[in-house]
Amino acid sequence: MALGNIRQAQETVAQALSMSHDMRNLQNLSPEFSNKAYYEFLLGNSNQAYQDFEIALLFIQKHLPEIKLLTATDGNQQAEFFMRLQAWKPFEVLNAWNIQKSKDYQQNQSLAVCHLLQGWYEICRGQLSQAEKELTQAEHILRPSGIVEKICRLDWVWALLAEAKGDYEKGLQRVNDALFTAADKGFRLWQADLLVLRGRLRLQQIDKKDKNDKEMLERVGDDAHESLKIAEQTGYIWPKVEALELLAAYHQTRATLPAFNSQDEKDKAQSYANEAASIKKGLFLTEEQMQELKAQARQEFEKQIAGWKKEL
């Protein structure tokens, strides 16, 4: 998935869902709906993603009623979705559940991702010491495992922590290491996230050290444009928004320098900011919308199994 073939993955999972539904295969339907939800989330279809995650849970509860929330990889995927939505309470509940279940069933990879996500969450709420503890727990599992994709993701969150601490040099070191791996392995989705973060770190470094460093400033623009290019090619919406916001900040900074046309740069900054804001409006969900989508998911689930309830 990190290779960037989101739409191809969508088609594959749609075929798998059709086959599993025809075969009344409950055990496959739940993870397949979860995968479908994850792809919808990456593409920015938040309404459909929320509904599909709910359907995944309903299918697993049909044969395992004691399961209250999604677990393991499915739980990791939904927790990442909640993080991007900034749906803090659902994230807290789900990730705490998944941490416990991952420990119960000794699912170390899932547990590591839980700690990675918890670290990201703690960064977002400003609890940086706790974030470091969580990331260290993820580190102890992932680094020795050699699971390169997950290690790459972990380094991204470590860099987010460095950014939050204002340690831009350390953040850049983490990002550059991860970018080398992502480029080598073809992890295009993570490249997009890492590039926009590197650009943001560079811009903050400029603000802190030398606002007249035009060479470094142009590197910021290069990172933003490259991230935007990958995001548009793959359909990965989240770094696209961040890249547009970074381009707005980049042009706003250029507007303060005598070498550039101030009004032209301000106009470009506003254009990028407006585009980012327009996309973001369709990505986030209110509590009321989530409740409506949950009800719709129940209706869709009942509709899907209406013809074969007796077999269940």
ZAMAR-216458 format. One line per field, with one value per residue (C-alpha): chain; y, x, z. Coordinates in Angstrom, 3 decimals. Layout:
! ZAMAR-216458
chain <- [A,...];
py <- [Y,...];
px <- [X,...];
pz <- [Z,...];
END
This chain:
! ZAMAR-216458
chain <- [A,A,A,A,A,A,A,A,A,A,A,A,A,A,A,A,A,A,A,A,A,A,A,A,A,A,A,A,A,A,A,A,A,A,A,A,A,A,A,A,A,A,A,A,A,A,A,A,A,A,A,A,A,A,A,A,A,A,A,A,A,A,A,A,A,A,A,A,A,A,A,A,A,A,A,A,A,A,A,A,A,A,A,A,A,A,A,A,A,A,A,A,A,A,A,A,A,A,A,A,A,A,A,A,A,A,A,A,A,A,A,A,A,A,A,A,A,A,A,A,A,A,A,A,A,A,A,A,A,A,A,A,A,A,A,A,A,A,A,A,A,A,A,A,A,A,A,A,A,A,A,A,A,A,A,A,A,A,A,A,A,A,A,A,A,A,A,A,A,A,A,A,A,A,A,A,A,A,A,A,A,A,A,A,A,A,A,A,A,A,A,A,A,A,A,A,A,A,A,A,A,A,A,A,A,A,A,A,A,A,A,A,A,A,A,A,A,A,A,A,A,A,A,A,A,A,A,A,A,A,A,A,A,A,A,A,A,A,A,A,A,A,A,A,A,A,A,A,A,A,A,A,A,A,A,A,A,A,A,A,A,A,A,A,A,A,A,A,A,A,A,A,A,A,A,A,A,A,A,A,A,A,A,A,A,A,A,A,A,A,A,A,A,A,A,A,A,A,A,A,A,A,A,A,A,A,A,A,A,A,A,A];
py <- [0.000,2.394,2.002,4.273,2.006,3.100,2.971,-0.414,-1.662,-0.320,-2.378,-5.510,-5.241,-4.567,-7.863,-9.677,-8.251,-9.415,-12.943,-13.113,-11.846,-14.438,-17.157,-15.841,-15.626,-13.599,-13.948,-12.356,-9.649,-7.838,-7.299,-6.598,-3.843,-2.506,-2.410,-0.713,1.852,2.504,3.133,5.479,7.332,7.746,9.170,11.618,9.974,10.309,9.619,6.339,5.371,5.885,3.843,0.999,0.737,0.442,-2.283,-4.145,-4.125,-5.303,-8.259,-9.382,-8.949,-11.217,-14.242,-12.829,-10.806,-10.171,-7.964,-4.359,-2.584,-3.396,-4.919,-5.675,-4.229,-3.264,-1.336,0.313,1.471,2.927,4.584,6.290,7.466,8.979,10.671,12.389,13.424,14.772,12.657,12.447,10.606,7.775,7.454,7.212,4.494,2.451,2.612,1.720,-1.301,-2.356,-2.015,-4.363,-6.886,-6.820,-7.635,-10.365,-12.072,-11.242,-9.330,-7.377,-5.615,-4.316,-3.295,-1.358,0.538,1.299,2.894,4.747,6.169,6.969,8.882,10.891,11.592,12.784,15.144,16.624,17.356,18.729,15.894,15.553,13.524,10.979,10.952,10.049,7.167,5.800,6.079,4.400,1.428,1.264,1.567,-1.422,-3.629,-2.244,-1.440,-5.010,-6.461,-5.107,-4.190,-1.341,0.225,0.522,1.786,4.457,5.499,5.509,7.869,10.206,10.434,10.868,13.822,15.226,15.064,16.884,19.545,19.991,20.404,22.964,20.698,21.157,19.721,16.458,16.400,16.863,14.050,11.673,12.765,12.446,8.947,7.897,9.564,7.600,4.375,5.439,6.343,3.126,0.922,2.930,3.926,6.808,7.575,7.961,9.976,12.515,12.804,13.016,15.602,18.013,17.579,18.250,21.397,22.545,21.853,23.791,26.750,26.797,26.603,29.638,31.565,30.696,31.330,33.409,34.670,35.816,32.318,32.193,28.910,27.100,28.777,27.414,23.933,24.416,25.131,22.111,19.796,21.158,20.792,17.255,16.195,17.729,15.930,12.515,13.209,14.105,11.108,8.647,10.327,10.482,13.506,14.248,15.357,17.218,19.503,19.938,20.621,23.323,24.886,24.743,26.413,29.164,29.701,29.518,32.270,34.330,34.182,35.123,38.151,39.554,39.437,42.351,39.996,39.037,40.838,41.171,41.357,38.517,36.290,37.224,36.382,32.969,32.347,33.145,30.931,27.916,28.592,28.792,25.513,23.759,25.116,24.045,20.449,20.300,21.170,17.793,15.746,16.274,14.900,16.295,14.104,14.418,13.266,10.278,9.218,9.525,7.471,4.812,4.490,4.327,1.626,-0.461,-0.097,-1.047,-4.053,-5.275,-4.785,-6.814,-9.797,-9.609,-12.484,-14.894,-14.245,-17.779,-19.080,-16.914];
px <- [0.000,2.814,3.937,1.059,-1.275,-4.351,-6.847,-5.584,-5.923,-9.482,-10.352,-8.760,-10.616,-13.904,-13.478,-12.571,-15.622,-17.893,-16.492,-16.663,-20.239,-21.294,-19.634,-21.139,-17.596,-18.014,-14.410,-13.126,-15.768,-14.672,-10.989,-11.919,-14.328,-11.624,-9.144,-11.704,-12.287,-8.555,-8.208,-11.205,-9.588,-6.276,-8.156,-10.040,-13.479,-14.068,-17.821,-17.395,-14.387,-16.265,-19.200,-16.998,-15.097,-18.446,-19.603,-16.329,-17.059,-20.644,-19.469,-16.951,-19.510,-21.868,-19.716,-17.765,-20.315,-17.824,-15.693,-16.504,-14.118,-11.805,-8.469,-4.985,-4.289,-7.938,-7.862,-4.554,-6.050,-9.154,-7.093,-4.935,-8.156,-9.343,-5.970,-6.219,-9.801,-8.693,-11.471,-9.670,-12.194,-12.869,-9.115,-8.458,-11.071,-10.082,-6.324,-6.587,-8.715,-6.289,-3.267,-4.892,-6.007,-2.634,-0.997,-3.556,-2.946,0.781,0.381,3.615,3.507,0.010,1.061,4.025,1.782,-0.583,2.310,3.409,-0.101,-0.335,2.931,1.526,-1.607,0.447,2.381,-0.902,-2.023,1.340,2.336,5.838,7.399,4.605,4.956,8.626,7.753,5.223,7.576,10.345,8.032,7.273,11.007,11.875,9.562,9.901,13.596,14.797,11.970,13.390,9.884,11.163,7.814,6.805,10.258,9.982,6.632,8.077,10.872,8.230,6.556,9.927,10.483,7.058,8.152,11.402,9.371,7.107,10.203,11.702,14.680,14.586,18.063,17.157,13.851,15.607,18.016,15.112,13.266,16.295,17.048,13.443,13.323,16.370,14.597,11.262,12.880,14.910,11.889,9.403,7.188,5.619,2.885,5.354,7.644,4.851,4.378,8.115,8.791,6.175,7.447,11.019,9.876,8.039,11.082,13.303,10.923,10.823,14.611,14.739,12.381,14.594,18.011,18.066,14.982,17.168,18.467,17.027,18.734,17.131,13.815,13.854,14.435,11.236,9.396,10.994,9.896,6.355,6.042,7.466,5.127,2.188,3.181,3.279,0.036,-1.757,-0.335,-1.365,-4.554,-3.203,-5.107,-3.545,-0.067,-1.690,-3.420,-0.230,1.801,-0.656,-0.453,3.342,3.326,1.149,3.679,6.569,5.137,4.192,7.834,9.052,6.735,8.848,12.072,13.075,14.141,10.520,7.340,5.533,1.963,2.455,3.807,0.933,-1.590,0.014,0.050,-3.642,-4.478,-2.716,-4.245,-7.730,-7.259,-6.081,-8.995,-11.477,-10.209,-10.120,-13.807,-14.663,-12.273,-13.387,-16.514,-18.597,-19.875,-23.367,-22.154,-20.419,-23.622,-25.548,-22.923,-23.033,-26.793,-26.349,-23.697,-26.135,-28.764,-26.265,-25.104,-28.667,-29.322,-26.247,-27.162,-30.945,-30.945,-28.926,-29.740,-30.899,-27.480,-25.796];
pz <- [0.000,0.836,-2.796,-3.742,-5.703,-3.770,-6.625,-7.778,-4.211,-4.195,-7.260,-5.801,-2.510,-4.322,-6.196,-2.984,-1.213,-4.007,-3.844,-0.050,-0.062,-2.648,-0.563,2.717,4.095,7.269,8.373,5.172,4.906,8.052,7.144,3.525,4.561,6.870,3.988,1.772,4.512,4.793,1.065,1.106,4.013,2.181,-0.808,1.405,1.233,4.970,4.948,3.079,5.171,8.423,7.195,5.899,9.188,10.970,8.579,9.173,12.899,12.382,10.316,12.901,15.689,13.783,14.541,17.539,19.558,22.359,20.075,20.946,18.570,15.687,16.695,15.339,11.860,11.357,14.625,13.663,10.365,11.965,14.704,12.056,10.405,13.701,14.166,10.795,11.545,14.920,16.433,19.743,21.910,19.417,18.957,22.699,23.198,20.140,20.671,24.366,23.406,20.688,22.980,25.479,22.874,21.137,24.472,25.205,21.869,21.697,18.438,18.717,15.363,16.022,19.532,18.160,15.759,18.645,20.544,17.395,16.984,20.691,20.398,17.487,19.541,22.531,20.233,19.008,22.550,23.623,25.943,24.544,27.361,27.134,23.342,23.707,26.038,23.575,20.611,22.576,23.188,19.466,18.755,20.946,18.891,15.377,14.981,15.723,13.606,10.356,9.113,6.969,6.103,9.759,10.769,8.082,9.546,13.047,11.977,10.555,13.965,15.699,13.358,14.293,17.920,17.116,15.293,18.321,20.526,18.154,17.456,13.702,13.066,14.750,12.905,9.577,10.369,11.093,7.950,5.687,6.973,6.405,2.974,1.880,2.837,1.344,-1.978,-2.032,-1.316,-3.369,-0.425,-2.338,0.171,2.998,0.707,0.300,4.084,4.708,2.000,3.254,6.808,5.666,3.913,7.021,9.218,6.824,6.842,10.630,10.668,8.370,10.666,13.622,12.059,8.885,7.101,4.182,3.381,-0.134,-1.030,1.906,1.141,-2.401,-0.982,0.992,-2.237,-3.916,-1.094,-1.163,-4.938,-4.922,-2.119,-3.959,-7.164,-5.458,-3.616,-6.833,-8.713,-6.006,-4.794,-1.224,0.034,3.438,2.347,-0.538,1.950,3.958,0.812,-0.259,3.198,3.030,-0.381,1.077,3.876,1.391,-0.805,2.234,3.340,-0.149,0.012,2.856,0.821,-1.456,-4.268,-4.981,-6.025,-2.718,-4.036,-6.510,-3.738,-1.423,-4.141,-4.674,-0.928,-0.683,-3.647,-2.125,1.292,-0.213,-2.085,1.071,3.095,0.423,0.472,4.280,4.501,2.992,5.113,8.702,10.347,13.193,16.019,14.542,11.121,12.703,14.438,11.169,9.329,12.038,11.544,7.768,8.188,10.230,7.492,4.778,6.792,7.293,3.597,2.632,4.800,4.258,1.792,3.901,7.534,8.133,7.095,9.729];
END
